[in-house]
Amino acid sequence: MTPKLEQEQLYNSRIINTYIKLLKKEYPAVDLSQLLDHAGIRGYQVADQSHWFTQEQLDRFHDKTAELCRDPGIAREAGRYSATPEAIGVMRQYILGMVGPGHAFGLIRNAASKFTRSARYQSRRLSDNAVEILVTPHPGIEERRYQCENRIGFFEAVCTMFNSSLPQVEHSECCFEGARHCRYLIRWRRSAADWWSRVRDLSAVGLAGACTAAAAWKPLVRCSRW
């Protein structure tokens, strides 16, 4: 990675903030001041949702977090923690405004843009309870494997927000194993939200058809003079 890209602000403060809220709850012995100082991050920057951090800052923060927690899987755990009410607040309400995981994943590109500028997100719905997501890093951006794990945790969190169990996530292609992008196939158990989503879609189609038919067969109304 070139020095210019190392200094590019790519990751929103909400990513770091979710980690910190997780640490406060599950790892209270971790010295947060030491952690932030190591990464070159200030507390007021984390609190500012309009602030963005560099790849280097995020790497240093993650590496030190994993060291202090003695947990190499902390990135995925932080991704899953996004499902909790105290984690991402407004974004959680934004996702819950969708009718089921399928619709939420359908807008993953817009949702991801609120967290990261490092990659392009694309989604394709495969069925009522399955989607495919492609994440392609922008040219010159070099993410690290823990960020892939963090994404998987976030995808899992999206499903649990709708009171679903953890989904099955297949990661058949990975940037860190030579692929051009990361490919995720996500399947979840159907829930009431998925059922209502299906009813809504079918109702919309049926209503549109009924309106079209009514317009075509509506009798001509003639006005008469008294």
Protein Blocks (a to p, Z undefined) as FASTA:
>chain_A
ZZklmmpcfbdfklmmmmmmmmmmmmmmbcfklmmmmnopafklmmmmkbccdfklmmmm
mmmmmmmnopaklmmmmmmmmmpmklnommmmmmmmpgcjklmmmmmmmmmmmmbckbcc
ddddfbfkbccddddddehiacdfklmmmmmmmmmmmmmmnopacdddddfbcfknopab
dcddddddddfklmmmmmmmmmmmmmmmmmmmmmmmoccdddddZZ
